[in-house]
Amino acid sequence: MPCYYDKINGRLVSVDNEVNANYWDEHWNSGDFEAKLKHSRNVFITDNTRKFLKPGSRILEGGCGRGDKVFALQSCGFDAYGIDNAQDTVQKINRFVPELKVTLGDVRKLDFKDNFFDGYWSLGVIEHFYNGYSDITQEMWRVLRPDGYLFLTVPSMSPLRKLKAKFGLYPEFKHSQELENNFYQFMLPPLQIIRSFEEVGFVLLSVCPLDGVKGMKDEILFFRPLFRWIYNNNTLMAKVLRRITNILMSKFSNHITFYIFQKNGSTI
């Protein structure tokens, strides 16, 4: 997937195919949909939610895709909701688990009352909007109760990617209609993320770089075969190497960054 360096904004611009509802329907509908919905392990999601919220808390996943995280949260006793703009995917979720509260929706204009949720999960969503995500952050703020929690993951402008950009190893980004039409996602500087959410009124609680293996696999051509094997293989040896590499490398080569914010008690 080609990446271009946007020097003005200090970010990478990834180009693939136009990201629309049809794209996500194709993406989420591969494989055994029902099994992935009901049996995917989502320990990262449930454990981090439990650290801040009690069972029974009302939680939204904005851009829930296949719905497996909503299902996992509901199974753990949370009052879980999900929205997504991929119509066929939402219909499948409703068919396989009709009691799950997943509906068609737009993260830029949520159909929920103010202060409705105790928590909000956003997993790799805001980076897919070419014109920015300020309207999404405003809606996150609006629907969260005072002191509610926002759990956010975003592809990151890691130290490794910054180093590559410094040495001119990415082609320069120059806006064109073709690039905009085929835009996939941004890889965003952590300080930019933090500032933009603090400007809305969120308070940063923690920042955690994750997935150093994928960062190495995607960015270092020479080592790509090795890190692709570690990343994709499910043997015991690969799992051990994946865990060790992520511990050692995530601060340098993280593919994503995980942020936890809290909505303060005032209004915008």
Backbone torsions as a table, in degrees:
resi	resn	phi	psi	omega
1	MET	NA	112.8	-176.2
2	PRO	-62.0	140.5	176.1
3	CYS	-124.5	140.0	178.5
4	TYR	-119.8	145.8	-179.7
5	TYR	-94.7	120.1	176.5
6	ASP	-93.6	93.4	-173.7
7	LYS	-63.6	-37.2	-177.4
8	ILE	-60.7	-41.3	-177.1
9	ASN	-102.4	-1.3	177.1
10	GLY	63.7	36.3	-175.8
11	ARG	-134.9	164.0	172.5
12	LEU	-98.4	146.1	177.2
13	VAL	-116.2	115.6	-177.7
14	SER	-98.1	133.8	-174.7
15	VAL	-120.6	132.0	178.2
16	ASP	-148.1	-91.0	175.3
17	ASN	-129.4	157.9	177.3
18	GLU	-57.8	129.7	-178.5
19	VAL	-92.4	104.0	177.6
20	ASN	-136.1	-175.6	-177.1
21	ALA	-60.1	-38.7	179.1
22	ASN	-64.3	-39.0	177.3
23	TYR	-58.4	-47.2	-176.7
24	TRP	-70.8	-33.4	174.5
25	ASP	-59.3	-44.9	178.3
26	GLU	-65.5	-40.4	-178.2
27	HIS	-64.0	-46.1	-173.8
28	TRP	-82.6	-19.2	-173.7
29	ASN	-91.5	10.2	177.5
30	SER	-80.2	149.0	177.1
31	GLY	74.8	-162.9	-179.2
32	ASP	-82.0	94.2	-173.3
33	PHE	-58.8	-48.0	-175.9
34	GLU	-63.7	-41.9	-179.7
35	ALA	-65.4	-41.1	179.6
36	LYS	-69.0	-31.7	177.0
37	LEU	-68.2	-46.0	-171.2
38	LYS	-92.5	-22.3	-169.9
39	HIS	-123.6	6.8	176.2
40	SER	-68.3	140.9	177.4
41	ARG	-82.7	127.1	-178.9
42	ASN	-131.4	46.8	-176.3
43	VAL	-62.5	-37.7	179.2
44	PHE	-57.7	-43.7	-178.7
45	ILE	-68.0	-51.2	-174.6
46	THR	-68.5	-40.2	-179.5
47	ASP	-65.2	-43.1	-179.8
48	ASN	-68.7	-33.3	177.0
49	THR	-66.8	-42.3	-179.1
50	ARG	-62.7	-26.6	-179.5
51	LYS	-65.6	-25.0	-172.3
52	PHE	-120.5	-23.6	-174.0
53	LEU	-130.4	146.6	-179.9
54	LYS	-88.0	153.6	171.8
55	PRO	-52.5	142.8	-175.3
56	GLY	96.9	-16.5	177.8
57	SER	-64.6	146.9	-177.5
58	ARG	-91.3	121.9	-173.1
59	ILE	-130.7	138.7	175.6
60	LEU	-113.5	136.6	163.7
61	GLU	-105.7	113.1	178.7
62	GLY	-87.2	117.0	-172.7
63	GLY	81.5	61.2	-168.4
64	CYS	-86.3	-4.9	176.7
65	GLY	56.3	-125.5	-176.2
66	ARG	-68.8	-16.8	177.0
67	GLY	89.0	4.8	-175.2
68	ASP	-68.1	-31.6	177.8
69	LYS	-71.4	-38.3	176.2
70	VAL	-62.8	-42.5	178.8
71	PHE	-61.6	-43.7	-179.5
72	ALA	-64.4	-42.6	178.7
73	LEU	-64.7	-41.6	177.9
74	GLN	-62.9	-40.1	-179.4
75	SER	-66.7	-24.0	179.0
76	CYS	-90.7	6.3	174.6
77	GLY	97.6	5.9	176.4
78	PHE	-87.1	153.9	175.7
79	ASP	-87.9	87.6	-167.2
80	ALA	-97.4	139.7	176.3
81	TYR	-126.7	155.4	174.0
82	GLY	-144.6	146.6	171.5
83	ILE	-132.0	151.1	175.1
84	ASP	-156.4	156.9	-178.9
85	ASN	-97.6	3.1	179.1
86	ALA	-89.4	102.0	-168.8
87	GLN	-62.7	-47.7	-178.9
88	ASP	-62.1	-38.7	179.5
89	THR	-64.4	-45.6	178.9
90	VAL	-62.0	-40.7	178.7
91	GLN	-62.9	-39.1	177.7
92	LYS	-65.1	-43.4	177.8
93	ILE	-59.2	-46.3	-179.7
94	ASN	-62.5	-31.4	179.3
95	ARG	-75.1	-43.9	-176.3
96	PHE	-78.4	-34.7	179.5
97	VAL	-135.5	76.7	-173.9
98	PRO	-62.4	-23.4	-179.6
99	GLU	-79.1	-11.4	-179.9
100	LEU	-76.4	134.2	-174.7
101	LYS	-87.4	72.8	177.8
102	VAL	-117.0	127.9	-176.5
103	THR	-134.1	163.1	175.1
104	LEU	-73.4	133.1	-178.1
105	GLY	-168.3	175.8	-177.3
106	ASP	-126.1	122.2	-177.9
107	VAL	-64.4	-15.1	178.7
108	ARG	-85.0	-13.0	-179.0
109	LYS	-152.8	85.8	-173.5
110	LEU	-82.0	141.6	-179.1
111	ASP	-95.2	54.7	178.0
112	PHE	-134.4	154.7	-179.9
113	LYS	-71.0	160.7	174.4
114	ASP	-58.7	143.6	173.7
115	ASN	59.3	30.4	-172.9
116	PHE	-80.9	-31.0	-172.5
117	PHE	-110.4	149.6	172.8
118	ASP	-86.6	-27.3	-178.5
119	GLY	-147.3	156.8	-179.0
120	TYR	-142.7	124.3	174.3
121	TRP	-103.9	132.4	174.9
122	SER	-132.4	106.2	-173.4
123	LEU	-110.8	97.8	177.0
124	GLY	63.2	53.0	-176.5
125	VAL	-118.7	-53.3	-167.5
126	ILE	-65.2	-22.3	-177.1
127	GLU	-74.3	-9.4	-176.0
128	HIS	-91.5	7.2	-177.0
129	PHE	-107.6	109.3	-173.1
130	TYR	-60.7	-34.7	-177.5
131	ASN	-90.4	12.4	175.4
132	GLY	101.2	176.4	-170.7
133	TYR	-127.0	15.8	-176.4
134	SER	-62.1	-36.4	178.7
135	ASP	-68.2	-28.4	177.2
136	ILE	-71.0	-44.4	179.9
137	THR	-63.4	-37.1	177.3
138	GLN	-62.1	-40.1	178.7
139	GLU	-70.9	-37.2	174.6
140	MET	-56.9	-47.9	179.1
141	TRP	-59.6	-46.7	-173.8
142	ARG	-62.0	-45.0	-172.9
143	VAL	-84.1	-13.1	177.0
144	LEU	-84.5	140.6	175.6
145	ARG	-70.0	160.1	172.4
146	PRO	-54.6	133.0	-176.6
147	ASP	72.5	10.6	174.8
148	GLY	-72.0	166.0	-171.4
149	TYR	-113.6	138.1	174.9
150	LEU	-114.3	124.8	177.3
151	PHE	-110.7	120.8	-167.6
152	LEU	-134.7	131.8	169.6
153	THR	-121.5	141.1	-177.3
154	VAL	-145.7	137.6	171.6
155	PRO	-56.7	138.1	-165.8
156	SER	-114.9	147.2	168.2
157	MET	-80.7	82.2	-174.2
158	SER	-70.6	165.8	173.6
159	PRO	-54.5	-37.8	177.8
160	LEU	-63.4	-45.7	179.4
161	ARG	-66.4	-37.5	176.1
162	LYS	-62.8	-40.1	179.2
163	LEU	-64.4	-44.3	177.5
164	LYS	-62.1	-40.2	179.0
165	ALA	-65.2	-39.4	179.9
166	LYS	-60.4	-36.5	-178.6
167	PHE	-92.6	12.0	173.7
168	GLY	69.8	32.3	-176.3
169	LEU	-90.2	1.2	170.9
170	TYR	-115.1	144.2	172.4
171	PRO	-64.8	149.1	-178.4
172	GLU	-71.3	136.8	177.2
173	PHE	-79.3	126.6	172.2
174	LYS	-132.1	122.1	-175.8
175	HIS	-58.8	135.5	171.1
176	SER	-148.5	158.5	179.6
177	GLN	-63.9	-34.2	179.4
178	GLU	-64.4	-45.1	178.0
179	LEU	-64.4	-41.4	178.8
180	GLU	-63.0	-40.5	-179.5
181	ASN	-65.5	-28.9	-177.5
182	ASN	-108.0	17.1	179.8
183	PHE	-63.2	135.2	177.0
184	TYR	-108.8	-58.2	-178.8
185	GLN	-162.6	164.1	170.0
186	PHE	-98.9	153.2	165.5
187	MET	-113.4	113.9	-160.4
188	LEU	-107.9	143.8	177.7
189	PRO	-66.7	133.1	-179.5
190	PRO	-55.3	-40.7	-179.1
191	LEU	-63.2	-34.2	177.1
192	GLN	-65.1	-43.2	177.9
193	ILE	-60.3	-49.7	-176.1
194	ILE	-60.6	-46.9	-179.2
195	ARG	-61.6	-43.7	-175.5
196	SER	-65.8	-34.4	178.6
197	PHE	-79.8	-32.8	176.3
198	GLU	-68.4	-32.2	177.8
199	GLU	-63.2	-32.8	177.1
200	VAL	-72.8	-29.8	-179.8
201	GLY	127.8	6.3	175.9
202	PHE	-79.6	151.4	175.7
203	VAL	-110.7	127.8	-179.6
204	LEU	-74.4	129.4	176.6
205	LEU	-103.8	-38.9	179.8
206	SER	-159.2	155.5	176.0
207	VAL	-133.5	130.7	-177.6
208	CYS	-138.5	115.1	174.5
209	PRO	-72.9	138.6	-176.0
210	LEU	-135.2	158.2	169.7
211	ASP	66.1	56.7	176.0
212	GLY	-66.3	-28.7	179.4
213	VAL	-64.2	-46.8	179.2
214	LYS	-64.2	-38.9	177.1
215	GLY	-59.5	-42.9	177.2
216	MET	-67.0	-43.0	-179.6
217	LYS	-60.3	-42.5	-175.6
218	ASP	-78.0	-28.6	-167.8
219	GLU	-107.7	-23.0	-176.2
220	ILE	-111.1	99.7	-175.0
221	LEU	-59.5	-40.8	-175.8
222	PHE	-60.8	-39.0	-177.1
223	PHE	-96.2	4.6	-173.1
224	ARG	-56.2	-45.6	179.9
225	PRO	-58.1	-41.3	180.0
226	LEU	-65.4	-49.6	-176.1
227	PHE	-73.4	-26.4	173.5
228	ARG	-65.8	-40.4	177.9
229	TRP	-64.5	-45.5	179.1
230	ILE	-61.4	-40.9	-175.5
231	TYR	-70.9	-39.8	-171.6
232	ASN	-96.8	-18.4	-173.2
233	ASN	-86.1	143.3	-179.1
234	ASN	-111.3	17.4	173.5
235	THR	-69.7	162.0	-179.9
236	LEU	-59.8	-42.7	-179.2
237	MET	-61.4	-44.1	-179.8
238	ALA	-64.1	-40.6	179.2
239	LYS	-62.9	-41.1	178.6
240	VAL	-65.4	-46.3	178.9
241	LEU	-63.5	-37.3	178.8
242	ARG	-63.4	-43.5	-178.8
243	ARG	-66.6	-45.3	-179.1
244	ILE	-63.7	-45.0	-178.7
245	THR	-63.5	-41.0	178.9
246	ASN	-63.7	-38.8	178.0
247	ILE	-64.4	-42.9	-174.9
248	LEU	-79.4	-34.2	-167.3
249	MET	-108.3	-12.6	-170.6
250	SER	-62.9	-31.0	178.4
251	LYS	-69.6	-20.6	-178.4
252	PHE	-102.4	-42.1	-170.9
253	SER	-120.2	20.9	-175.9
254	ASN	-55.2	136.4	174.7
255	HIS	-80.1	-38.7	-179.8
256	ILE	-127.0	163.5	171.6
257	THR	-124.1	137.7	-179.8
258	PHE	-105.9	121.5	-179.0
259	TYR	-114.5	143.9	169.3
260	ILE	-122.8	123.4	178.0
261	PHE	-118.6	158.9	172.7
262	GLN	-126.6	135.9	176.2
263	LYS	-75.1	126.7	177.4
264	ASN	-76.0	172.3	-171.3
265	GLY	-83.5	-1.2	-179.2
266	SER	-93.1	179.5	176.9
267	THR	-104.9	165.6	-178.4
268	ILE	-65.1	NA	NA
